[in-house]
Amino acid sequence: MIQRILTALVLIPLVLLLILRAPIWMLAIVAGSVALLAIREFLELTRKYGGEPSRCAIYVTAGFFLAVAYLVRKSPTKFGLELVSIALITVAMMSIMPFILLAIGMRRSDLGSTYPTAAAGVFALAYIALPMSLLVHIGAMDNQGGRRLIFLMIVVWSGDIVAYFVGKSMGRHKMSPRISPNKTWEGAVASILASSIFGALFYQYAIAENAHRMPLAGIVLLCIVLNIAAQLGDLVESAIKRGADVKDSGSILPGHGGMLDRIDAMLFAAPVLWLYLFWPG
């Protein structure tokens, strides 16, 4: 517990400083580094399932996605050429990668692992690289990008913290005992309430006054959807770890486990916020 709190006290100010003060290219580099560390941990987990995709091809493609997100950016006021470019490039790369990974897999002595390892590699890109590139794109769109990233983190982090303490002290009804024995419905409901309150307050006073003005009910609804996505992200990663029979994806962050353990909720929430920002009207 003490290690978990100390790590958070060190990381949170650094993350906020990076988002608010650092140039966008530095944010892209840090996000890329986080993505590569998380992908590395994920690929280690896939070894428990009996396969190990080509790391070099996956790392290069992940870096490509993040570079595109930084280089091709636009204010989220309407669908534009930049958005179409991102979509086309992403679809093209995701369409090509299965063939590349399958071709590399044909060189393996165990041909039975060719398909599972290629599938795991494509999943790593869709699961980690793409959401992290969307985070960069959100931060790079305009002068409100940093505030939107902080809004997303407030929604995810406040929900996670409240769910942990409420579930530990008051939780009685297990949400998914097979996947995550410590998660409870009481914690999940408290998480939604916390995300709605803290997220709506920040959005109203830090973002809505300048851009994307919307009713309070709409902001709360957005916070709820983001929180549900974040909780699903946490459960999905828990299911992957449970299948691999490991407790944490790594040990890089004292008290928190691996990098993938720290960003699992964000991987599901980031695409939801990105879609909201680009949704017509």
C-alpha positions in Angstrom: 0.0 0.0 0.0 2.8 2.5 1.0 4.7 1.7 -2.2 1.6 2.2 -4.3 0.9 5.6 -2.7 4.5 6.8 -3.0 4.7 5.8 -6.7 1.5 7.6 -7.4 2.7 10.7 -5.6 5.8 10.8 -7.8 4.2 9.8 -11.1 1.1 12.1 -11.0 2.9 15.4 -10.8 5.3 14.3 -13.5 2.5 13.3 -15.8 0.6 16.6 -15.2 3.8 18.6 -15.8 4.4 16.7 -19.1 0.9 17.3 -20.4 0.7 21.0 -19.4 4.3 22.2 -20.0 6.1 19.9 -22.3 6.1 20.3 -26.1 3.8 17.9 -27.9 6.8 16.1 -29.5 8.0 15.2 -26.0 4.5 13.9 -25.1 4.6 11.8 -28.2 8.0 10.3 -27.3 6.9 9.5 -23.7 3.6 8.0 -24.9 5.6 5.9 -27.4 8.0 4.7 -24.7 5.1 3.8 -22.5 3.4 2.0 -25.4 6.5 0.0 -26.2 7.0 -1.0 -22.5 3.4 -2.1 -22.3 3.7 -4.0 -25.6 6.8 -5.7 -24.3 4.9 -6.9 -21.2 2.0 -8.0 -23.3 4.3 -10.1 -25.6 5.8 -11.7 -22.5 2.3 -12.7 -21.4 1.7 -14.2 -24.9 4.6 -16.6 -24.2 2.5 -18.1 -21.5 -0.1 -18.9 -24.1 2.5 -20.7 -26.2 3.5 -18.1 -28.7 5.8 -15.1 -29.3 5.3 -12.8 -32.2 8.0 -10.9 -34.0 8.9 -8.1 -31.7 10.8 -6.0 -34.2 7.8 -5.7 -36.7 5.4 -4.9 -33.9 7.6 -2.2 -32.3 8.2 -0.5 -35.7 4.5 -0.5 -36.5 3.6 0.8 -33.1 6.1 3.6 -33.5 4.7 4.4 -36.9 1.1 4.8 -35.5 2.4 7.2 -32.8 4.3 9.2 -35.4 1.2 9.5 -37.6 -0.9 10.6 -34.6 1.6 13.4 -33.9 2.2 14.5 -37.5 -1.4 14.4 -38.7 -3.5 16.4 -36.3 -6.5 18.8 -36.5 -8.9 20.6 -34.2 -11.9 18.3 -33.4 -14.5 20.6 -34.9 -15.5 18.5 -37.9 -14.4 15.6 -40.0 -11.5 16.7 -42.2 -8.8 15.4 -44.5 -6.5 14.8 -41.6 -9.0 12.5 -39.9 -9.5 10.6 -43.1 -5.8 10.3 -43.6 -5.4 8.8 -40.1 -8.2 6.3 -40.7 -6.9 5.2 -44.1 -3.3 4.9 -42.9 -4.4 2.9 -39.8 -6.7 0.6 -41.8 -3.9 0.0 -44.4 -1.3 -0.9 -41.7 -3.7 -3.1 -39.7 -4.6 -4.9 -42.9 -1.0 -5.5 -43.9 0.3 -6.6 -40.5 -1.4 -10.0 -40.4 0.3 -11.0 -43.7 3.7 -9.7 -42.5 3.5 -11.5 -39.2 2.2 -14.7 -40.8 5.0 -14.6 -43.4 7.6 -14.2 -40.5 5.9 -17.0 -38.6 6.4 -19.4 -41.6 10.1 -19.5 -40.7 9.4 -21.1 -37.3 10.2 -24.7 -36.8 6.8 -25.1 -35.0 4.2 -24.2 -37.7 1.4 -24.7 -35.2 2.4 -21.5 -33.5 2.3 -19.4 -36.7 -1.3 -18.3 -36.6 -1.6 -17.8 -32.8 1.6 -15.6 -32.7 0.5 -13.5 -35.6 -2.9 -13.0 -34.1 -1.3 -12.0 -30.8 0.9 -9.5 -32.6 -2.1 -7.8 -34.4 -4.0 -7.7 -31.1 -1.0 -6.0 -29.4 -1.2 -3.2 -32.0 -5.0 -2.8 -31.7 -5.0 -3.2 -28.0 -2.1 -0.9 -27.0 -0.5 1.0 -29.9 -3.6 2.4 -31.4 -5.2 3.7 -28.2 -1.8 5.3 -27.2 -1.6 7.0 -30.5 -5.1 8.4 -30.0 -3.9 9.8 -26.7 -1.2 11.7 -28.6 -3.7 12.9 -31.2 -6.0 14.2 -28.5 -3.2 16.1 -26.9 -1.9 17.5 -30.2 -5.2 18.7 -31.7 -5.3 22.2 -30.3 -4.5 24.3 -27.2 -7.3 22.4 -25.3 -5.6 19.0 -25.9 -3.7 19.0 -22.7 -6.8 19.8 -20.7 -8.8 17.1 -22.4 -6.1 14.6 -21.5 -6.2 15.7 -17.8 -10.0 15.4 -17.9 -9.6 11.8 -19.2 -7.1 11.0 -16.4 -9.3 12.5 -13.7 -12.2 10.4 -14.9 -10.1 7.2 -15.0 -8.0 7.8 -11.9 -10.7 9.1 -9.6 -12.9 6.1 -10.5 -10.0 3.6 -9.9 -9.0 5.1 -6.5 -12.6 5.2 -5.2 -13.4 1.8 -6.5 -10.3 0.4 -4.7 -11.1 1.9 -1.3 -14.9 1.3 -1.4 -14.5 -2.2 -2.7 -12.0 -3.0 0.0 -14.0 -1.5 2.9 -17.6 -2.0 1.8 -17.6 -4.5 -1.1 -19.8 -7.5 -0.6 -21.0 -8.6 -4.0 -18.3 -9.9 -6.3 -18.4 -8.5 -9.9 -16.3 -11.2 -11.7 -14.7 -13.6 -9.2 -13.1 -15.7 -11.9 -11.3 -12.8 -13.5 -10.7 -10.3 -10.7 -11.7 -11.6 -7.3 -11.2 -8.2 -5.6 -13.6 -6.3 -7.8 -17.1 -5.7 -6.4 -20.3 -4.1 -7.6 -20.2 -1.7 -4.8 -16.8 -0.5 -5.9 -17.9 -0.3 -9.5 -20.9 1.9 -8.6 -18.8 4.1 -6.4 -16.3 4.4 -9.3 -19.0 5.7 -11.7 -20.2 8.2 -9.1 -16.6 9.5 -8.5 -15.8 9.8 -12.2 -19.0 11.6 -12.8 -18.5 14.1 -10.0 -14.8 14.9 -10.5 -14.9 14.6 -14.3 -17.9 16.9 -14.6 -16.5 19.5 -12.3 -13.2 19.7 -14.2 -14.9 19.7 -17.6 -17.3 22.5 -16.6 -14.6 24.8 -15.2 -11.5 24.0 -17.3 -12.8 23.0 -20.7 -16.5 23.9 -21.4 -15.9 27.6 -20.9 -13.6 27.7 -24.0 -14.7 24.9 -26.2 -17.3 22.1 -26.6 -19.9 23.7 -24.4 -22.5 21.1 -23.5 -25.2 20.6 -20.8 -24.2 19.2 -17.5 -26.2 16.0 -18.2 -24.2 15.5 -21.3 -20.9 15.9 -19.5 -22.0 13.4 -16.8 -23.1 10.9 -19.4 -19.7 11.2 -21.1 -18.0 10.6 -17.7 -20.1 7.5 -17.1 -19.4 6.0 -20.6 -15.6 6.7 -20.1 -15.7 5.1 -16.6 -17.5 2.0 -17.9 -14.9 1.7 -20.7 -12.1 2.1 -18.2 -13.5 -0.6 -15.9 -13.9 -3.0 -18.9 -10.3 -2.3 -19.8 -9.2 -3.2 -16.4 -11.2 -6.5 -16.5 -9.9 -7.4 -20.0 -6.3 -7.1 -18.8 -7.1 -9.1 -15.7 -8.6 -11.8 -17.9 -5.4 -11.9 -20.0 -3.2 -12.1 -16.9 -5.5 -14.8 -15.3 -5.2 -16.9 -18.5 -1.4 -16.5 -18.3 -1.5 -17.4 -14.6 0.4 -14.2 -13.5 -0.6 -11.5 -11.0 1.1 -8.5 -12.6 2.1 -7.8 -16.2 5.5 -6.6 -14.9 7.3 -5.0 -12.0 8.5 -1.7 -13.4 6.3 0.4 -11.1 6.6 -0.4 -7.4 3.3 -1.2 -5.8 1.5 -1.0 -9.2 3.0 -3.8 -11.2 3.8 -3.3 -14.8 3.2 -0.5 -17.3 0.3 -2.4 -18.8 -1.3 -2.7 -15.4 -1.1 1.1 -15.1 -2.6 2.0 -18.5 -5.1 -0.9 -19.0 -8.1 1.3 -18.2 -6.8 4.2 -20.3 -6.5 1.9 -23.3 -10.3 1.4 -23.5 -11.2 5.0 -22.4 -9.0 6.9 -24.8 -10.8 5.7 -28.0 -14.1 6.6 -26.4 -13.0 10.2 -25.8 -11.4 10.4 -29.2 -14.7 9.3 -30.9 -16.6 11.9 -28.8 -14.3 14.7 -29.9 -14.6 13.8 -33.6 -18.3 12.9 -33.6 -20.2 15.2 -35.9 -22.2 17.8 -33.9 
